[in-house]
Every structure is written in structure tokens, then in C-alpha cells.
Amino acid sequence: MYSSEIGKDAYGNFARLARRFYSIGEELFDLKEKLKREEANLETIKGEIEKPFAKEEELALLLKKQEELNARLTEEKETEQEGREGEENTSKRHR
């Protein structure tokens, strides 16, 4: 919605309406240009989305390495826990 101040002077009213009318045209032009830029950006982004992930092989390798490290840590924790339990059982027998 567009609005403009209306006064008592007819010439002033006409001048204000004329300026507002021309400013609407400028706004429309600016918005159309912005729309063109945004559509171009959208096409660029669509192209980027379609590309394969450049570091996919490296990611897979690192994830596999992480799994191996996690497995080793879990194994070490279990071994450590078993060692503590064994020590507790041994010390209970010697009491």
C-alpha cells in the first residue's frame, strides 16, 4: 500500500503524488534487479548442492580411524576394569 500526504494546496498535492508515482517506478526497478540477483544466486547454490562432497573419501577414512580408536579405547577400559576387579578379588581373599 502506498500513501502520500495531502494538503490544502492542489499544486503541492499534485507534486507530491507525482514524486510518489515516480518513486514507485524506481522501487519496482530496484526490486526487479534484486530478484534477478537472488535468482542467479539460487541457481549457483543449486549447482553447488549437486556437486559431490570434495572431501568424502577423506571423511570416510577419518571416520573409520575414529571407529578403530573408539574400539581400542573401549577395549582398554574393559581390560582396565577387569584388572581392578581382579585386584579387588585378590585383596579380599588375602584379608
C-alpha positions as CSV (number, residue, x, y, z in Angstrom):
1,M,0.0,0.0,0.0
2,Y,1.3,3.4,-0.9
3,S,0.4,6.7,0.7
4,S,1.2,10.3,0.4
5,E,0.4,13.4,2.5
6,I,-2.5,15.5,1.2
7,G,-2.5,19.2,2.0
8,K,-4.7,22.2,1.1
9,D,-2.6,23.3,-1.9
10,A,-3.7,21.5,-5.1
11,Y,-0.3,22.1,-6.8
12,G,1.5,20.8,-3.8
13,N,-0.7,17.7,-3.7
14,F,-0.1,17.1,-7.4
15,A,3.7,17.5,-7.0
16,R,3.7,15.0,-4.0
17,L,1.6,12.5,-5.9
18,A,3.8,12.8,-9.0
19,R,7.0,12.3,-6.9
20,R,5.4,9.3,-5.2
21,F,4.3,7.9,-8.6
22,Y,7.9,8.1,-10.0
23,S,9.4,6.7,-6.8
24,I,7.1,3.6,-7.2
25,G,8.7,3.0,-10.6
26,E,12.2,3.3,-9.1
27,E,11.3,0.9,-6.3
28,L,9.9,-1.5,-8.8
29,F,13.1,-1.4,-10.9
30,D,15.2,-1.9,-7.8
31,L,13.1,-4.9,-6.7
32,K,13.3,-6.5,-10.1
33,E,17.1,-6.1,-10.1
34,K,17.3,-7.6,-6.6
35,L,15.0,-10.5,-7.8
36,K,17.4,-11.2,-10.8
37,R,20.4,-11.3,-8.4
38,E,18.6,-13.6,-6.0
39,E,17.5,-15.9,-8.8
40,A,21.2,-16.0,-10.1
41,N,22.3,-16.8,-6.5
42,L,19.7,-19.6,-6.3
43,E,21.0,-21.2,-9.5
44,T,24.6,-21.0,-8.2
45,I,23.6,-22.7,-4.9
46,K,21.6,-25.4,-6.8
47,G,24.7,-26.2,-8.8
48,E,26.8,-26.4,-5.6
49,I,24.3,-28.7,-4.0
50,E,24.5,-31.1,-6.9
51,K,28.3,-31.4,-6.7
52,P,29.7,-34.4,-4.8
53,F,31.4,-33.7,-1.4
54,A,35.0,-32.9,-2.3
55,K,36.4,-34.5,0.9
56,E,34.1,-37.5,1.0
57,E,37.0,-40.1,0.8
58,E,39.0,-38.3,3.5
59,L,35.9,-38.1,5.7
60,A,35.3,-41.9,5.3
61,L,38.9,-42.6,6.1
62,L,38.8,-40.4,9.2
63,L,35.5,-41.9,10.4
64,K,37.0,-45.4,10.0
65,K,40.0,-44.4,12.0
66,Q,37.8,-42.9,14.7
67,E,35.9,-46.2,15.0
68,E,39.1,-48.1,15.4
69,L,40.3,-45.7,18.1
70,N,37.0,-45.9,19.9
71,A,37.1,-49.7,19.8
72,R,40.7,-49.7,21.2
73,L,39.7,-47.2,24.0
74,T,36.7,-49.4,24.9
75,E,38.9,-52.5,24.9
76,E,41.4,-50.7,27.1
77,K,38.7,-49.5,29.5
78,E,37.3,-53.1,29.8
79,T,40.8,-54.5,30.4
80,E,41.5,-51.9,33.0
81,Q,38.2,-52.6,34.7
82,E,38.8,-56.3,34.7
83,G,42.3,-55.6,36.2
84,R,40.7,-53.6,39.0
85,E,38.1,-56.3,39.7
86,G,40.8,-58.9,39.8
87,E,42.8,-56.9,42.2
88,E,39.8,-56.4,44.5
89,N,39.1,-60.1,44.5
90,T,42.7,-60.9,45.3
91,S,42.8,-58.4,48.1
92,K,39.5,-59.8,49.6
93,R,41.0,-63.3,49.6
94,H,44.1,-62.2,51.5
95,R,42.2,-60.5,54.3
